Every structure is written in C-alpha cells, then in structure tokens.
Amino acid sequence: MDLKWDDERTRKFVTNVGLITSKGAHGNNIMAAEWTHHVSYAPSLMAVCIGPNKATLENIRETREFGVHLAAFDQNVLSSISGGSTGKEVDKIAVLKELGVKFYNASKIDLLMLEDAVMQAECKLMQEVELGDHTMMVGEVVEIISREKEPLIYRGGKYWNFGDQIEKPEQAVLDRIKELVEKNKK
Ligand SMILES: Cc1cc2nc3c(=O)[nH]c(=O)nc-3n(C[C@H](O)[C@H](O)[C@H](O)COP(=O)(O)O)c2cc1C
C-alpha cells in the first residue's frame, strides 16, 4: 500500500532530528532528516533516507561525503530552516550564519559541520540503496564528537523536549520476570 507523508497512522514514530550537511554542485548545504539512524557499530555506519531530487542527495552523490548531526533541544528553528527550502534555491547556510549559527570545517572530509549539536559525525558514503520513494545513503563514520545536551525530539510533525526517565520496576517485579524467563526457556 502507499501512505501519504502526513498520514496520522505513521505519525506515531518518535525520532531525533538529523541535520545533514553536504557540499557539491549546490554549494554548502544543510537539510533536516528525521530518518537518520546509527545502523552498525563496527564499522560505525550511519544511514540517512533522502527523498528524490533533493540538493543533499545530489551533493552526496557527487562528493560521496556528508555530515550527520543530531539537533539539540534549542535547534528547532535551525531545523525548520534546514527543512523549509531546498539548497537548489536558497543558500540555507548563509541564512543560518546571518542568524548567528556557527559552522566549522570538517577535519576528515571537505564540508562544513554545524557547531553545538548533540552529536556531530563526519561520514564517507559507503553504499546507496534505493528504498521505495527514498534513497538510503549509508556512510562510514570517520570522525565523531558528542556533547551533553538534550536532543530535539520530533513526533507528529512537531518538536518536543526530551521527557522524564522512567524508573525501573521494583526488585520483586524484576525477580518475578527473571523467574518467568527461566521457566519459559526453550
Ligand atoms: C523535522 C524535519 C524532518 C525531515 N526529515 C526528512 C527526511 O528524513 N528525509 C527527507 O528526505 N526529507 C526530510 N525532511 C524534508 C527536507 O529537510 C526538505 O525537503 C529540505 O528542503 C531538503 O533540502 P535540500 O533540497 O536542500 O536537500 C524533513 C524536514 C523537517 C523539517
């Protein structure tokens, strides 16, 4: 079946907001991508699913490099700007710089990285996979930093703050679960 992008039934996913930087025929660019995931530890691989004709997709195909950032709770406006227009028509990096957002040169690849995100990973394209109407760009991480800052959460087309940690169940409940797992071992 096909589902529209804003179908309520698919808006139950809770995601990070990925901010993907790239450089190529469309210059230095940034886009927002909720479909950003860590998919392997060793080697460390990150995947981003990108819709057709986006400047980011074309830039990455050209240079085989991209920056993956996880937006912090105070980067919601930055995310909306990155997702609100295409780098084919707007120099979003210039817009953000004029708003005071800071970028720096990546150390292992040749593009701009965003400062102050929760995580910043420099990636080299390892594989491109066509998946329905999106293309998954899988990158090998060649440099990564992170900082203690709360992430920006995305759900139902809206931004949210990270919630409270859920307490562990009481020891008696944990013991009972252990007992049941033992009893039902195959
Ligand atoms: C919060 C948010 C999440 C988004 N997630 C994705 C995504 O995972 N994949 C995608 O292709 N587009 C996603 N978009 C839309 C792109 O960011 C948007 O189409 C952008 O204009 C593409 O920029 P570009 O053409 O400069 O690459 C998202 C937008 C927002 C605001």
The ligand as a Tripos MOL2 file, in Angstrom:
@<TRIPOS>MOLECULE
LIG
   31    33     1     0     0
SMALL
NO_CHARGES

@<TRIPOS>ATOM
      1 C1         11.9420   17.9500   11.0370 C.3       1 LIG1
      2 C2         12.0790   17.5750    9.5860 C.ar      1 LIG1
      3 C3         12.4390   16.2730    9.2400 C.ar      1 LIG1
      4 C4         12.6170   15.9180    7.9000 C.ar      1 LIG1
      5 N1         13.0070   14.6440    7.5940 N.ar      1 LIG1
      6 C5         13.2810   14.2970    6.3080 C.ar      1 LIG1
      7 C6         13.8180   13.0030    5.9880 C.ar      1 LIG1
      8 O1         14.0690   12.1630    6.8530 O.2       1 LIG1
      9 N2         14.0750   12.7460    4.6750 N.ar      1 LIG1
     10 C7         13.8340   13.6580    3.6820 C.ar      1 LIG1
     11 O2         14.0820   13.3560    2.5030 O.2       1 LIG1
     12 N3         13.3270   14.8960    3.9510 N.ar      1 LIG1
     13 C8         13.0780   15.2310    5.2470 C.ar      1 LIG1
     14 N4         12.6270   16.4970    5.5420 N.ar      1 LIG1
     15 C9         12.4170   17.4530    4.4560 C.3       1 LIG1
     16 C10        13.7280   18.0440    3.9530 C.3       1 LIG1
     17 O3         14.5020   18.5870    5.0220 O.3       1 LIG1
     18 C11        13.4010   19.1620    2.9270 C.3       1 LIG1
     19 O4         12.7960   18.5740    1.7940 O.3       1 LIG1
     20 C12        14.5880   20.0090    2.5130 C.3       1 LIG1
     21 O5         14.0790   21.1280    1.8270 O.3       1 LIG1
     22 C13        15.5690   19.3010    1.6120 C.3       1 LIG1
     23 O6         16.6300   20.1710    1.3860 O.3       1 LIG1
     24 P1         17.6550   20.1050    0.1630 P.3       1 LIG1
     25 O7         16.8610   20.0650   -1.1350 O.co2     1 LIG1
     26 O8         18.4290   21.3560    0.3110 O.co2     1 LIG1
     27 O9         18.4760   18.8620    0.3280 O.co2     1 LIG1
     28 C14        12.4110   16.8730    6.8770 C.ar      1 LIG1
     29 C15        12.0350   18.1900    7.2300 C.ar      1 LIG1
     30 C16        11.8840   18.5430    8.5630 C.ar      1 LIG1
     31 C17        11.5230   19.9430    8.9250 C.3       1 LIG1
@<TRIPOS>BOND
     1     1     2 1
     2     2     3 ar
     3     2    30 ar
     4     3     4 ar
     5     4     5 ar
     6     4    28 ar
     7     5     6 ar
     8     6     7 ar
     9     6    13 1
    10     7     8 2
    11     7     9 ar
    12     9    10 ar
    13    10    11 2
    14    10    12 ar
    15    12    13 ar
    16    13    14 ar
    17    14    15 1
    18    14    28 ar
    19    15    16 1
    20    16    17 1
    21    16    18 1
    22    18    19 1
    23    18    20 1
    24    20    21 1
    25    20    22 1
    26    22    23 1
    27    23    24 1
    28    24    25 2
    29    24    26 1
    30    24    27 1
    31    28    29 ar
    32    29    30 ar
    33    30    31 1
@<TRIPOS>SUBSTRUCTURE
     1 LIG1         1 GROUP 0 **** ****
